[in-house]
Amino acid sequence: MGVQESYPIDVEAIRADFPILDRLVGGDVETPGQGPDDDTPLYYLDNAATSHTPEQVVEAISDYYRGYNANVHRGIHQLSQEASVAYEEAHDTVADFIGAAGREEIVFTKNTTEAENLVAYAWGLTELGPDDSVVLSEMEHHASLVTWQQIAKRTGAEVRYIRVDDDGYLDMDHAAELIDDSTAMVSVVHVSNTLGTVNPVADLADLAHDHDALIFVDGAQSAPTRPVDVEAMDADFFAFSGHKMCGPTGIGALYGKEAILESMQPYLYGGDMIRRVTYEESTWEDLPWKFEAGTPSIAQGIAFAAAVDYMEEIGMDAVQAHEELLAEYAYDRLSEFDGVDIYGPPGDDRGGLVAFNVEGVHAHDLSSIVNDHGVAIRAGDHCTQPLHDKLGIAASARASFYVYNTREEIDELIDAVTDARDLFA
Amino acid sequence: MAHTGPRTPESFYAKVPYLKLLMGMGSDMYRQQILDHYKNPRNHGELEDPTFTHVGENPSCGDTIKIDVRLDDDGETIDYVSFSGDGCAISQASASMLTERLPGTTLGELAEMDRDDVVEMLGVDISPMRIKCAVLAEKVIQDGAKIHEGDLDIDETTTEE
């Protein structure tokens, strides 16, 4: 068919790294892939929730457990040294990936949510007061929205929301009004997980810095799908998760400018984050370890770096081009239907996801029927309940794409949506 | 990559598990039953003189149900049930079917009902992820009755585990 030539990346070669893509679905969920009813090919279009894990990353995990499993920063013995070196170098790899200066600016966390909470607790509880405002956007993920909302309640700070216009873009005039001298923090999502909007975070950083505020950029959907340079966007904080970019769950990264991280108190106390402890006092380890108390997720951290290597091998410019190609194709195909609402900007100006509703079919019914076709999509509020309230909907269906997806898989989605529409017509 | 292409609705209905859910183990009658209740809900709307009223939701799904119940003069037997709400086919059809099922039932019998009774009423297998959609209406009526009898003090029912 010659389809492969028409993609910016070698999809066929990439798919070979992901054996899960070859499994069949449809059977008993308690025996994954093993049952007689597992007879339907899988079309996995739920990558904004989590991506799959290539052999190279699975091997990085098994190499660690099979070859050099040991606690880090604890022992003089050989295995501990090997584990420590690999775990520390993983920070360097992640730092390079997003344009950070070095490992001192990269704290490994459980995920993006924990990174948000780390800054909200360690910086926000100390720095915010009743005269301060925190500026968010109406399209924030709950990870950012709920966290700042609750920290603001504790500190008396005011929360303000930058309006999302009818086309799914941030109203930048409104942003310029909201961000003022009372603003201490601007926390915005880089790529919306619901609308697919790519926000002008560098412009927002300028606005924040004009008023001596800091900016936290939620990169959960951007770091996996496009080149990111935290210095170019002048973010003070930037966070993302490993599992949305071919890495394992349980690992993510918080980038922070060194001087700011240096000035912050620890978020968690315990082993590994201290330098000297007496019965009365403690002093802290250097960055980033000051923020990594207790035994960290060692295998996951090392595998996170393997995932970064995997993505860089493909090339993030090419990844972005592939994402945009599939998003536009899905947008155009869904637009062929009457009675399908698609949320967010036009097909040629969005990240690699499309959230939509089919008239007369609840998103959960749609997702269940589509699942029967082997097509995996998300249905629900995607952790943006206030945005769904604003859109006047309880839930939506969302298809999201990654490096192994093809136009043919989107065609499967379209066939399944057609069947759901016919059933409920 | 395998590409199964468009299926005709009939072969599709015969094959897929969710349709089993909607149509009941491959039987057209059950498909008709649930889809029919969803598209043409029975006793839909609000009662003018309910003995008690209660609301509930599945926050993660956005399913909402409001139930109005009128009791007989004995204060014990359900005379009439109506519902309104918004949500998926399973949640709304389950509510509609309950409004037909419950009149004549006592509040004691209502309190004894569990999720198996709802699944049996729907006549289909319900996947674990969707069970809360199926039981929402039952739980709203049960909680409404408990509030009416002074055994419960909540504003709204949710089905989150």
Contacts between the chains, C-beta under 8 A, distances in Angstrom:
chain1	res1	chain2	res2	distance
A	26	B	16	7.9
A	26	B	17	6.6
A	29	B	127	7.7
A	29	B	128	7.4
A	37	B	17	7.5
A	41	B	1	7.4
A	41	B	2	4.6
A	41	B	4	7.4
A	362	B	87	6.2
A	362	B	88	3.9
A	362	B	89	6.5
A	363	B	88	7.9
A	364	B	61	5.8
A	364	B	88	4.4
A	364	B	90	7.9
A	364	B	130	7.2
A	364	B	133	6.9
A	365	B	88	4.9
A	365	B	89	4.9
A	365	B	90	7.4
A	368	B	18	4.3
A	368	B	21	7.2
A	368	B	127	7.4
A	368	B	130	6.9
A	369	B	16	7.5
A	369	B	18	5.2
A	369	B	19	7.5
A	371	B	18	6.6
A	372	B	15	7.7
A	372	B	16	3.4
A	372	B	17	5.6
A	372	B	18	4.6
A	372	B	19	6.8
A	373	B	4	7.8
A	373	B	16	7.3
A	380	B	60	6.2
A	380	B	61	6.9
A	380	B	62	8.0
A	381	B	60	7.1
A	381	B	62	6.9
A	388	B	62	7.6
A	393	B	62	7.8
A	394	B	61	7.3
A	394	B	62	2.4
A	394	B	63	7.5
A	394	B	64	7.8
A	394	B	86	6.7
A	394	B	87	7.2
A	395	B	61	6.4
A	395	B	62	4.7
A	406	B	1	6.7
A	408	B	1	5.7
A	408	B	3	5.4
A	409	B	1	7.6
A	411	B	3	7.2
A	412	B	3	7.2
A	412	B	4	7.3
A	415	B	4	7.8
A	415	B	5	7.1
A	415	B	6	5.0
A	415	B	7	7.3
A	418	B	6	7.0
A	419	B	7	6.9
A	419	B	9	6.6
A	419	B	12	5.4
A	422	B	9	5.3
A	423	B	9	7.2
A	423	B	13	7.8
A	423	B	19	7.6
A	423	B	22	7.5
A	423	B	35	7.4
A	424	B	35	7.4
A	424	B	38	8.0
A	424	B	39	7.8
A	424	B	89	7.5
